[in-house]
């Protein structure tokens, strides 16, 4: 199953690379996640995957030790007693989520602007479509 997980992560990175069009963008970092990011240089996109144990640091625009990185990326979660799945980062007001798989913490992901994590659907969603405490949907 670990091999299947790597394929899934690789597929997500490829999709991310296809979504970044650097042809009209200034050089810089776009579509940053906690474990990888897209860098535009001279109208070309490069996907940078952080080494194991490192995360993306927005302040430096590069991978860094998690102890140097603010939440959510710099915070590790205990997944030892959690079911496989994605969980809202309550400390970040649900604007990000983390993934647990076989008791292991696999990292954080940020939701796009103005969205929060919907644990029922396992995806980022509009706040009015998500039940409290992450959103404002009536039960």
C-alpha positions in Angstrom: 0.0 0.0 0.0 2.9 2.4 0.6 3.7 2.2 -3.1 0.1 3.1 -3.9 0.4 6.1 -1.6 3.5 7.3 -3.4 1.7 7.1 -6.7 -1.1 9.1 -5.3 1.3 11.8 -4.0 3.1 11.8 -7.3 -0.2 12.2 -9.2 -1.2 15.2 -6.9 2.2 16.9 -7.7 1.7 16.4 -11.4 -1.8 17.9 -11.3 -0.4 20.8 -9.3 2.3 21.3 -11.9 -0.2 21.4 -14.7 -2.3 23.9 -12.8 0.5 26.5 -12.6 1.0 28.5 -15.8 4.2 30.5 -15.4 4.1 32.0 -18.9 2.6 35.3 -17.7 3.6 35.2 -14.1 6.6 36.9 -12.4 9.2 34.7 -10.9 8.1 33.4 -7.5 6.4 30.6 -5.5 2.9 29.7 -6.3 0.5 26.9 -5.0 2.6 26.3 -1.9 1.6 23.4 0.3 3.3 22.1 3.4 5.4 19.4 1.6 5.9 20.8 -1.9 5.5 24.0 -3.9 5.6 25.3 -7.4 8.3 27.9 -8.3 8.1 30.0 -11.5 11.5 31.0 -12.9 11.7 32.6 -16.4 8.2 31.4 -17.3 9.0 27.8 -16.4 7.4 25.9 -13.5 9.5 23.7 -11.2 7.8 21.5 -8.6 10.0 21.4 -5.4 9.3 18.5 -3.0 10.7 19.0 0.5 13.1 16.4 1.9 11.6 14.0 4.4 11.2 15.8 7.7 11.2 19.3 6.2 8.2 21.5 5.3 7.6 24.6 3.2 8.5 27.9 5.0 6.5 30.8 3.6 8.8 33.4 5.1 11.9 32.0 3.2 10.2 30.5 0.2 12.0 27.2 0.7 11.9 24.0 2.6 12.9 24.2 6.3 13.0 22.4 9.6 9.4 22.3 11.0 10.6 24.0 14.2 11.4 27.1 12.2 8.0 27.2 10.5 4.7 28.6 11.9 1.4 26.6 11.9 0.0 24.8 10.2 3.0 23.4 8.4 5.4 23.5 11.4 3.0 21.5 13.7 3.0 17.7 13.8 -0.2 15.9 14.9 -0.5 12.6 16.8 -2.3 10.2 14.6 -1.6 7.1 16.6 -5.3 6.7 17.7 -7.0 8.2 14.7 -8.7 6.4 11.8 -7.3 6.9 8.3 -8.6 10.2 6.9 -8.3 13.9 6.8 -8.9 16.2 9.8 -9.6 19.9 10.1 -6.9 22.0 11.8 -9.0 23.6 14.5 -6.0 25.7 15.5 -6.0 27.3 12.0 -9.8 27.9 12.1 -10.3 25.0 9.7 -8.4 26.8 6.9 -6.1 23.8 6.6 -6.3 20.0 7.3 -4.0 17.2 8.1 -3.9 13.5 7.0 -3.5 10.4 9.1 -2.8 7.0 7.5 -2.2 3.8 9.4 -1.4 5.8 12.6 1.1 8.0 10.8 0.9 11.8 10.4 1.3 12.6 6.6 1.3 16.4 6.8 -0.9 19.4 6.5 -2.6 20.9 3.4 -4.0 24.4 3.1 -7.4 25.1 1.8 -7.7 27.7 -1.0 -8.6 31.3 0.1 -12.0 31.7 1.7 -12.6 27.9 2.0 -12.6 25.7 5.1 -12.2 22.0 5.5 -15.3 19.9 5.4 -14.6 16.6 7.3 -17.9 15.0 6.2 -16.9 15.4 2.5 -13.1 15.2 3.1 -12.5 18.3 1.0 -12.2 22.1 1.3 -15.6 23.8 1.0 -17.5 27.1 1.4 -18.0 27.9 5.1 -21.8 28.2 4.6 -21.8 24.5 3.4 -19.9 23.2 6.4 -21.3 22.4 9.8 -19.9 24.2 12.9 -17.3 24.6 14.3 -15.6 25.0 10.9 -18.5 26.5 9.1 -21.9 28.1 9.5 -24.3 25.5 7.9 -27.4 24.8 10.0 -27.7 21.2 11.2 
